[in-house]
């Protein structure tokens, strides 16, 4: 290894001294070719024993160029090498240090750092960052040496550069990694090597019965395997944002040598980990190396990456056989009620399959929003929940061939995700959540296709029950929960869907609950955030109640269905929003992405939008009356009274208003919707304001809730 590390440099030194006296070009060509052959030998040996470094390739390229230039332009090349051979050496080193990381390759120090660091740390981001910094530092050192070597003096070409490299460069190499690690609170390189050896000596095989079976179980059990001694005086909050087959957010709080699982963050998280559930489960079960997973972007982490690197050390205790994770806010009895024994006698949570048939993604689906919170509540109550987005699956339409009743009883003729994956999971589940947006007053086509493909669960024969013909069951279907959202505001919009679902599932005794959320389109509006948050929290409560008692309380359902606004206001807001979309040629999604608000077309609509946009937090203890006098296409007067963190609006003027704004209606609507700058319009005398102008300056603060 030592031989390979220093092998390229003798060739450079020899060529420098050979070229310095001013040899003839023919002799220099012979020596350059000999040095090229030597470099090729070094590269060959490097491939056999390890692998070539960037310096090996750079020096080889240097002698290749030297040989070619001396062969084709002997006179000019001979003079250049005689005067600037040292510059060429330093330039070669500079190129080898600077350019690889710029094109996405490993830093050049990475090759050498691996020789004296444990293999376990090679893939972690801290190791990579340290080497990247050191590589650019060395590029700077070589750049300085290139500049010094241009001056024709033995001191600037040799003495000073060598002293600079040895005195600063090597010292930096030895001290910087440990300095950087100490800043992050991580062990030094020597300690890491010792820990790696200890890990090899003390590695224990954990019984499969103690390994977590879900990401939630792995994260919620972290306090059980917390190593307080290894954590020392570490104080940190780690936020987990888990997606995929499990959807939840959890917080690990480390403080004073103790560790706890929290439902809410005790303070701003130091580290945020965004991970698919299956990835974190594999890491927890040691089926996947965490550092490699991070390097390959299997999960994301933001914040103090020193905490991420230290996790394997501070969560190194042995799992407890008796330890059963209890969800935040859940009692031990509730956790036990959600458990059932498997074939080996171990307890496992209720198995729930959550099906989402919304075609929307990227945060646009209200169905998915509601389902995520329902799933979170179920998981917190101890259930094992698998979420399936049907838009990502291939579920062909039932063709009514009856092959599943005759030729292959219980097995569909279609060879797709439904037959091979979804139907078996459906059969294995204790409870299935059917989450669908309301399309034409019933389930959408994606969900209907899934439900129609459940035909293999029935047998073809006819049974008469209570004067009605029916088919006997081939398998007992799982319990069912229906979740649906609609854009329109009245609860009766779900009547047809509810009637159909009750006919389908209630007669088999499998329908457990129906969850309906009208006016779901308003859940994306900041003006309704408080009510939306309560609806979503109630949906999570419904998930917990379903797992613990197989029913949802009337109080929880009432919170889920609570009205956001009255029908008249809803229609007014919706119509304004659609008019704005049509006029601007945009979709509702684009309107939200651009932060646009509906453009009022009347004073009444203006008053309603202002009320919705009122920000009680921004208003604080403000007490004021603001009067608007509109002219132009829409004429009229209205005023708003702000007090005690609330706002009321009235048509007509007000006595002694604190601020009066006199403006053409369309001008103020341009300002309100962001199409014109309010200050510029005021300076241009497009409107007038009298009274407390500080209120005018605070307009966005007072009415920026739906900004």
C-alpha positions in Angstrom: 0.0 0.0 0.0 2.9 2.4 0.8 4.6 1.5 -2.4 1.4 2.2 -4.4 0.9 5.5 -2.6 4.3 7.0 -3.4 5.0 5.2 -6.7 4.0 8.0 -9.1 6.2 10.7 -7.5 9.7 9.2 -8.3 8.9 9.5 -12.0 8.0 13.2 -11.7 11.1 14.0 -9.6 13.4 12.0 -12.0 12.0 13.7 -15.1 12.3 17.2 -13.4 16.0 16.8 -12.7 16.6 15.2 -16.1 14.9 18.0 -18.0 16.4 20.8 -15.9 19.9 20.9 -17.5 18.4 21.4 -20.9 18.8 18.0 -22.5 18.1 17.6 -26.2 14.5 16.8 -27.2 15.4 13.3 -28.4 16.8 12.3 -25.0 13.8 13.9 -23.2 11.5 11.9 -25.5 13.2 8.6 -24.5 13.0 9.5 -20.8 9.3 10.6 -21.1 8.4 7.3 -22.8 10.3 5.4 -20.1 8.4 7.2 -17.4 5.2 6.6 -19.2 6.0 2.8 -19.3 6.8 3.1 -15.6 3.4 4.7 -14.8 1.6 2.0 -16.8 3.4 -0.6 -14.7 2.3 1.2 -11.5 -1.3 1.4 -12.7 -1.2 -2.4 -13.6 0.2 -3.2 -10.1 -2.5 -1.0 -8.5 -5.2 -2.9 -10.3 -3.8 -6.1 -9.1 -3.3 -5.1 -5.4 -5.9 -2.4 -5.0 -6.9 0.2 -7.6 -5.2 3.2 -9.2 -5.6 6.6 -7.6 -6.3 9.8 -9.4 -2.6 10.7 -9.1 -1.6 7.5 -10.9 -3.9 8.4 -13.8 -2.9 12.1 -13.8 0.9 11.4 -13.8 0.4 8.8 -16.5 -1.5 11.4 -18.6 1.2 13.9 -17.9 3.9 11.7 -19.4 1.7 10.7 -22.3 1.2 14.3 -23.2 5.0 14.9 -22.7 5.8 12.0 -25.0 3.4 13.2 -27.7 4.5 16.8 -27.5 8.2 15.9 -27.7 7.5 13.6 -30.6 5.6 16.1 -32.7 7.0 19.5 -31.5 10.4 18.6 -30.1 12.0 22.1 -30.1 9.1 23.9 -28.4 8.3 21.1 -26.0 12.0 20.7 -25.0 12.3 24.4 -24.1 9.0 24.3 -22.2 9.9 21.2 -20.1 13.4 22.7 -19.4 11.9 25.9 -18.0 8.6 24.7 -16.5 8.9 21.0 -15.6 8.2 21.8 -11.9 5.1 23.8 -12.9 3.9 20.8 -14.9 4.3 18.6 -11.9 2.2 20.9 -9.7 -0.3 21.5 -12.4 -0.7 17.7 -12.7 -1.4 17.4 -9.0 -3.8 20.4 -9.1 -5.9 18.8 -11.9 -6.0 15.4 -10.1 -7.2 17.1 -6.9 -9.7 19.7 -8.3 -11.6 18.2 -11.2 -12.9 14.7 -10.0 -15.3 16.1 -7.4 -16.5 18.8 -9.8 -17.8 16.1 -12.2 -19.4 14.0 -9.4 -16.5 11.6 -8.8 -15.1 10.8 -5.3 -12.6 13.3 -3.8 -9.0 12.2 -4.4 -8.3 12.0 -0.7 -11.1 9.4 -0.4 -8.8 6.8 -2.0 -6.1 7.3 0.7 -8.5 7.9 3.6 -10.0 4.4 3.2 -6.7 2.9 4.1 -6.9 4.0 7.7 -10.6 4.3 8.5 -13.1 1.5 9.3 -15.1 0.2 6.3 -18.3 1.0 8.2 -17.8 4.7 7.8 -16.9 4.8 4.1 -20.4 5.4 2.9 -21.5 7.9 5.5 -21.9 11.6 4.4 -19.6 13.0 7.1 -16.7 10.9 5.8 -17.4 12.1 2.3 -17.8 15.7 3.4 -14.4 15.7 5.2 -12.7 14.3 2.2 -14.3 16.8 -0.1 -13.1 19.7 2.0 -9.6 18.2 2.2 -9.5 17.7 -1.5 -10.4 21.3 -2.3 -7.8 22.4 0.3 -5.1 20.3 -1.4 -6.3 21.8 -4.8 -5.6 25.2 -3.3 -2.2 24.1 -2.0 -1.2 22.8 -5.5 -2.6 26.0 -7.1 -0.3 28.1 -4.9 2.6 25.9 -5.8 1.8 26.3 -9.5 1.9 30.1 -9.1 5.2 30.0 -7.1 6.9 27.7 -9.6 6.4 30.2 -12.5 9.1 32.4 -10.9 12.6 31.3 -11.9 14.2 30.6 -8.5 15.1 27.5 -6.7 13.4 28.8 -3.6 10.0 29.5 -5.3 10.1 26.4 -7.4 11.3 23.9 -4.8 12.0 25.1 -1.3 8.9 27.1 -0.5 6.4 24.7 -2.2 7.9 21.7 -0.5 7.9 23.5 2.9 4.3 24.6 2.2 3.2 21.0 1.4 5.0 19.4 4.3 4.4 22.2 6.9 0.8 23.1 6.1 -0.6 20.3 3.9 0.5 17.3 5.8 -0.4 18.9 9.2 -3.8 19.8 7.8 -4.3 16.2 6.7 -3.5 14.9 10.1 -5.5 17.4 12.2 -8.6 18.4 10.1 -10.6 15.2 10.2 -10.5 14.9 14.0 -11.3 18.7 14.3 -14.3 18.3 12.1 -15.5 15.2 13.9 -15.2 16.9 17.3 -17.3 19.9 16.1 -20.1 17.4 15.3 -19.7 15.6 18.6 -18.5 12.4 16.9 -15.6 10.1 17.9 -12.2 10.7 16.5 -10.7 8.4 13.8 -8.8 6.4 16.4 -11.9 5.9 18.5 -13.9 4.9 15.4 -11.2 2.2 14.6 -11.4 1.0 18.1 -15.2 0.9 18.1 -15.2 -1.0 14.8 -12.9 -3.7 16.3 -15.1 -3.9 19.5 -18.2 -4.2 17.3 -16.6 -7.1 15.4 -15.7 -8.8 18.7 -19.1 -8.2 20.4 -21.5 -8.6 17.5 -24.4 -10.7 18.7 -27.1 -12.4 16.6 -30.5 -11.1 17.6 -33.3 -13.7 17.8 -35.8 -13.2 14.9 -38.6 -13.0 17.5 -37.1 -9.8 18.9 -36.7 -8.1 15.5 -39.3 -5.4 14.7 -42.0 -6.2 12.3 -42.9 -2.7 11.3 -41.3 0.7 11.0 -43.5 2.0 13.8 -42.4 -0.8 16.1 -38.8 -0.2 15.3 -39.0 3.6 16.0 -41.2 3.4 19.0 -38.8 0.8 20.6 -35.8 3.0 20.2 -36.0 4.2 23.8 -35.7 0.6 24.9 -32.4 0.1 23.1 -31.1 3.6 24.1 -27.5 3.6 25.4 -27.3 6.5 27.8 -23.5 6.1 28.4 -22.8 6.2 24.7 -25.1 9.3 24.3 -23.2 11.2 27.1 -24.5 14.7 27.3 -26.2 14.7 23.9 -29.4 16.7 23.6 -31.3 16.2 20.4 -34.8 15.9 18.9 -35.1 13.5 16.0 -38.2 13.7 13.8 -39.2 10.7 11.7 -41.4 11.3 8.7 -42.4 7.8 7.5 -44.2 7.1 4.3 -45.2 4.2 2.1 -46.8 1.2 3.6 -46.9 3.0 7.0 -47.6 6.7 7.3 -46.8 8.5 10.5 -44.6 11.1 12.2 -42.8 10.4 15.4 -40.2 12.2 17.6 -37.4 10.8 19.6 -36.2 13.1 22.4 -32.7 12.6 23.9 -32.0 14.7 27.0 -29.8 14.2 30.1 -28.9 10.6 29.4 -32.6 9.7 28.8 -34.6 8.9 25.7 -38.4 9.1 25.1 -40.9 8.8 22.2 -42.9 11.9 21.8 -46.1 12.6 19.9 -45.3 16.3 19.5 -41.8 17.8 19.1 -40.6 19.3 22.5 -38.6 21.8 20.4 -37.3 22.4 16.9 -36.0 19.0 15.6 -32.2 18.8 15.3 -32.5 16.0 12.7 -35.3 15.2 10.3 -35.4 11.8 8.7 -37.7 11.2 5.7 -37.9 7.5 5.0 -40.1 4.8 3.4 -41.4 2.4 6.1 -39.8 -0.6 4.5 -36.4 1.1 4.2 -36.3 2.0 7.9 -37.6 -1.4 8.9 -34.8 -3.1 6.9 -32.2 -0.8 8.6 -33.6 -1.6 12.0 -33.5 -5.3 11.3 -29.9 -4.9 10.1 -30.9 -6.2 6.7 -29.8 -2.9 5.1 -26.7 -0.8 6.1 -28.0 2.6 7.2 -25.0 4.5 5.9 -25.1 2.9 2.5 -28.9 3.5 2.4 -28.3 7.2 3.0 -25.5 7.4 0.5 -27.8 5.8 -2.1 -30.6 8.2 -1.2 -32.9 5.4 0.0 -33.9 7.9 2.7 -33.3 11.6 3.3 -31.9 13.4 6.4 -31.7 17.1 7.1 -30.2 19.0 10.0 -27.4 17.7 12.3 -26.0 14.8 10.4 -23.7 14.1 13.3 -26.7 12.8 15.2 -27.5 10.5 12.3 -24.0 9.1 12.3 -24.1 8.6 16.0 -27.4 6.7 16.0 -25.9 3.3 15.6 -23.8 4.0 18.7 -26.4 5.6 21.0 -29.1 3.0 20.1 -26.9 0.0 20.7 -28.7 -1.7 23.6 -30.3 -5.1 23.4 -34.0 -5.3 22.6 -36.3 -6.5 25.4 -38.5 -9.5 25.0 -41.2 -7.9 27.1 -41.0 -4.6 25.3 -44.2 -3.8 23.4 -44.3 -0.3 21.8 -47.2 1.7 23.1 -48.3 4.5 20.8 -48.3 8.2 22.0 -51.4 8.9 24.0 -52.4 5.2 24.1 -52.9 3.1 27.2 -51.4 -0.3 27.8 -54.8 -1.9 27.7 -55.6 -0.3 24.4 -52.3 -1.6 23.0 -53.1 -5.1 24.2 -56.7 -5.0 22.8 -55.2 -4.3 19.4 -53.0 -7.4 19.6 -53.7 -10.9 18.5 -51.5 -14.0 18.5 -50.0 -15.4 15.3 -49.2 -19.0 14.6 -46.1 -18.9 16.8 -48.0 -17.5 19.7 -46.5 -14.0 19.5 -48.8 -11.0 19.6 -49.1 -8.9 16.5 -51.3 -5.9 15.7 -54.5 -6.0 13.7 -53.8 -6.3 10.0 -55.4 -3.5 8.0 -55.3 -2.8 4.3 -55.9 0.8 3.4 -56.8 1.3 -0.3 -56.6 4.8 -1.9 -58.3 5.1 -5.3 -57.6 8.8 -5.7 -55.9 9.6 -9.0 -54.2 12.6 -7.5 -50.8 12.7 -5.8 -48.2 15.3 -4.8 -50.3 16.6 -1.9 -53.3 17.4 -4.1 -55.6 14.5 -2.9 -58.0 15.2 0.0 -58.8 11.5 0.0 -55.2 10.8 0.7 -54.9 13.5 3.3 -57.8 12.0 5.2 -56.6 8.5 4.8 -53.1 9.4 6.1 -54.5 10.6 9.3 -56.9 7.7 9.7 -53.9 5.4 9.2 -51.8 7.3 11.7 -54.5 6.8 14.3 -54.7 3.1 13.5 -51.0 2.7 13.8 -50.9 4.5 17.1 -53.5 2.1 18.4 -51.2 -0.8 17.5 -52.4 -1.9 14.1 -50.2 -3.0 11.2 -51.5 -0.9 8.3 -50.5 -1.3 4.7 -51.4 1.6 2.4 -51.9 0.8 -1.3 -52.4 3.6 -3.9 -54.4 1.9 -6.6 -53.3 4.5 -9.2 -49.9 2.8 -9.0 -51.3 -0.7 -9.6 -52.6 -2.5 -12.6 -56.2 -3.6 -11.9 -58.0 -4.7 -15.1 -61.7 -4.5 -15.4 -63.8 -7.6 -14.7 -64.9 -9.0 -18.1 -67.7 -11.2 -16.7 -66.2 -14.5 -18.0 -66.9 -16.4 -14.8 -63.5 -18.2 -15.1 -63.0 -17.6 -11.4 -66.2 -19.5 -10.7 -65.6 -22.5 -13.1 -62.3 -23.2 -14.6 -60.1 -21.8 -11.8 -62.4 -21.5 -8.8 -61.3 -18.5 -6.7 -58.7 -17.3 -9.1 -59.3 -14.5 -11.7 -58.4 -14.9 -15.4 -56.5 -11.6 -15.4 -52.8 -12.0 -14.6 -52.3 -8.5 -13.0 -51.6 -6.9 -9.6 -55.1 -7.6 -8.4 -54.8 -11.4 -8.8 -51.1 -11.7 -7.7 -50.9 -9.1 -5.0 -54.0 -7.2 -3.9 -56.6 -10.0 -3.7 -54.3 -12.2 -1.5 -53.6 -9.2 0.8 -57.3 -8.4 0.9 -58.1 -11.9 2.1 -55.4 -11.8 4.8 -56.6 -8.5 6.3 -58.7 -8.1 9.4 -60.0 -4.8 8.2 -60.0 -3.0 4.8 -60.4 0.8 4.4 -61.9 1.8 1.0 -60.9 5.4 0.5 -62.4 7.0 -2.6 -63.2 10.5 -3.8 -66.9 10.9 -4.7 -67.4 10.8 -8.4 -71.0 11.1 -9.7 -72.3 10.4 -6.2 -70.6 7.1 -5.8 -67.1 5.4 -5.7 -64.8 6.4 -8.6 -64.0 4.0 -11.4 -60.7 2.9 -9.9 -62.3 1.7 -6.7 -65.2 0.2 -8.5 -62.8 -1.8 -10.7 -61.1 -3.1 -7.5 -64.5 -4.1 -5.9 -65.8 -5.8 -9.0 -62.6 -7.9 -9.1 -63.5 -9.3 -5.7 -65.9 -11.7 -7.4 -63.7 -14.7 -6.7 -64.6 -14.4 -3.0 -68.1 -15.7 -4.0 -69.3 -19.1 -5.2 -71.6 -19.3 -8.2 -74.4 -21.2 -6.5 -77.7 -19.6 -5.6 -79.0 -19.4 -2.0 -82.3 -18.0 -1.0 -82.2 -15.8 2.2 -85.3 -13.9 3.4 -86.8 -14.1 -0.1 -83.7 -12.8 -1.8 -81.3 -14.7 -4.0 -77.6 -14.5 -3.1 -74.3 -16.2 -3.7 -72.6 -18.1 -0.9 -69.2 -17.0 0.3 -66.0 -18.9 -0.7 -64.0 -16.9 1.8 -65.0 -14.7 4.8 -64.4 -11.1 3.6 -62.6 -8.7 6.0 -64.4 -6.0 7.9 -64.9 -2.8 5.9 -64.6 0.9 6.4 -65.6 3.4 3.7 -63.9 6.8 3.6 -64.9 9.4 1.0 -64.6 13.1 0.4 -66.6 15.4 -1.8 -66.2 19.0 -3.1 -69.8 20.0 -2.4 -70.7 21.1 1.1 -73.9 19.2 2.1 -73.7 15.9 3.9 -76.5 14.4 1.8 -74.2 14.4 -1.2 -73.0 10.9 0.1 -76.5 9.4 0.3 -76.3 7.3 -2.9 -72.8 6.1 -2.0 -73.9 5.2 1.5 -77.0 3.3 0.3 -74.9 1.3 -2.1 -72.1 0.5 0.4 -74.7 -0.6 3.0 -76.4 -2.9 0.5 -73.0 -4.4 -0.5 -71.4 -4.9 2.9 -74.0 -4.5 5.7 -75.9 -7.6 4.8 -72.7 -9.7 5.3 -72.1 -7.9 8.6 -68.8 -6.6 7.4 -69.4 -2.8 7.3 -67.9 -1.3 10.4 -68.0 2.5 9.7 -68.6 5.2 7.1 -66.5 8.3 7.1 -67.6 11.2 4.9 -66.1 14.7 4.6 -68.1 17.2 2.5 -66.6 20.5 1.3 -63.2 18.8 1.1 -62.0 21.4 -1.4 -61.8 23.9 1.4 -59.3 21.8 3.2 -56.5 23.2 1.0 -57.4 26.8 1.9 -55.3 28.5 4.7 -58.4 30.4 5.8 -59.9 27.1 7.1 -56.7 25.7 8.6 -57.9 25.6 12.2 -61.1 23.6 11.3 -59.2 21.5 8.9 -56.6 20.6 11.6 -59.5 19.6 13.9 -61.1 17.4 11.2 -57.8 15.7 10.5 -57.1 15.1 14.2 -60.6 13.7 14.6 -59.9 11.4 11.6 -56.8 10.1 13.5 -59.0 9.6 16.6 -61.4 7.6 14.4 -58.5 5.4 13.4 -57.6 4.7 17.0 -61.3 4.0 17.9 -61.7 1.6 15.1 -58.7 -0.5 16.2 -59.7 -0.4 19.8 -63.5 -0.9 19.6 -64.4 -1.5 15.9 -66.6 1.6 15.9 -66.4 5.4 15.7 -68.1 7.5 18.3 -70.8 9.9 17.2 -68.8 12.8 18.7 -65.7 11.9 16.5 -67.9 11.6 13.4 -69.5 15.0 14.1 -66.0 16.6 14.3 -65.1 15.0 11.0 -68.2 16.3 9.3 -68.2 19.8 10.9 -69.1 22.5 8.5 -66.4 24.9 7.4 -68.8 27.6 6.4 -72.5 28.2 5.4 -73.8 27.1 2.1 -74.2 30.6 0.7 -70.7 31.6 1.6 -69.4 28.3 0.2 -71.1 28.9 -3.1 -69.9 32.5 -3.3 -66.3 31.5 -2.6 -66.4 28.6 -5.0 -67.9 30.6 -7.8 -65.2 33.3 -7.4 -62.5 30.7 -7.4 -63.8 29.1 -10.6 -64.2 32.5 -12.3 -60.7 33.4 -11.5 -59.4 30.1 -12.9 -61.4 30.5 -16.1 -60.3 34.1 -16.6 -56.6 33.3 -16.0 -56.7 30.0 -17.9 -55.4 28.0 -15.0 -56.4 24.9 -12.9 -57.3 25.1 -9.2 -53.9 23.3 -8.5 -52.0 26.0 -10.4 -54.0 28.7 -8.6 -52.9 27.3 -5.3 -49.3 26.9 -6.4 -49.2 30.5 -7.5 -50.7 31.6 -4.1 -53.6 33.3 -5.9 -56.9 34.2 -4.2 -60.3 34.5 -5.8 -60.9 37.9 -7.3 -64.1 39.5 -5.7 -66.6 40.9 -8.2 -68.8 42.6 -5.6 -68.6 44.4 -2.3 -70.3 41.5 -0.6 -67.7 39.1 -2.1 -64.9 41.4 -1.0 -66.2 41.5 2.5 -66.3 37.7 2.6 -62.8 37.2 1.3 -61.4 39.8 3.7 -63.1 37.9 6.6 -61.6 34.6 5.5 -58.2 36.2 5.1 -58.2 37.8 8.5 -55.2 36.6 10.6 -55.9 36.8 14.3 -52.3 36.1 15.1 -51.0 38.9 12.9 -53.7 41.2 14.3 -52.7 40.5 17.9 -54.3 43.1 20.2 -55.1 45.5 17.4 -58.4 47.4 17.8 -59.3 49.4 14.7 -62.1 50.2 12.2 -61.2 50.2 8.5 -63.6 51.8 6.0 -63.5 51.2 2.3 -65.2 53.6 -0.2 -65.3 52.1 -3.7 -66.0 53.9 -7.0 -65.9 53.0 -10.6 -67.5 49.8 -11.9 -68.6 48.8 -8.4 -69.7 51.5 -6.1 -70.4 51.3 -2.4 -69.1 51.6 1.2 -68.3 48.9 3.8 -66.2 48.7 6.9 -64.5 46.2 9.1 -64.1 46.2 12.9 -61.1 44.4 14.4 -61.1 43.8 18.2 -60.3 40.9 20.6 -58.7 38.9 17.7 -61.9 38.9 15.7 -63.3 40.7 12.7 -66.8 41.8 11.7 -67.9 43.4 8.5 -70.8 45.6 7.7 -72.1 47.4 4.6 -72.1 51.2 4.8 -69.9 53.7 6.5 -68.6 53.8 10.1 -68.3 56.6 12.6 -64.8 57.8 13.2 -62.9 55.0 11.3 -59.2 54.7 12.1 -58.4 54.3 8.4 -60.4 55.2 5.4 -59.4 53.9 1.9 -61.0 55.6 -1.1 -60.3 53.6 -4.2 -61.7 52.5 -7.6 -63.0 49.0 -7.0 -60.9 47.3 -9.7 -57.7 49.1 -8.5 -58.1 47.7 -5.0 -58.9 44.2 -6.4 -55.7 44.3 -8.4 -53.8 45.2 -5.2 -55.7 42.5 -3.2 -55.0 39.7 -5.7 -51.3 40.7 -6.2 -51.7 42.0 -9.7 -50.6 45.5 -8.6 -48.2 46.8 -5.9 -50.2 48.6 -3.2 -47.4 51.1 -2.3 -46.7 52.0 -5.9 -50.4 52.5 -6.5 -50.6 54.8 -3.4 -47.5 56.8 -4.5 -49.0 57.1 -8.0 -52.3 58.5 -6.4 -54.4 55.6 -7.8 -56.2 55.5 -4.5 -56.3 57.6 -1.3 -55.9 56.7 2.4 -56.7 58.9 5.4 -56.1 58.2 9.1 -53.8 55.7 10.7 -51.5 54.8 7.7 -49.7 52.2 9.9 -52.8 50.1 9.4 -52.4 50.5 5.6 -48.8 49.2 6.0 -50.0 46.3 8.0 -52.6 45.1 5.5 -50.7 41.9 4.6 -50.1 41.2 8.3 -53.8 41.7 9.2 -55.2 39.9 6.1 -52.5 37.5 5.0 -54.0 34.2 6.3 -54.8 32.9 2.9 -51.7 34.5 1.4 
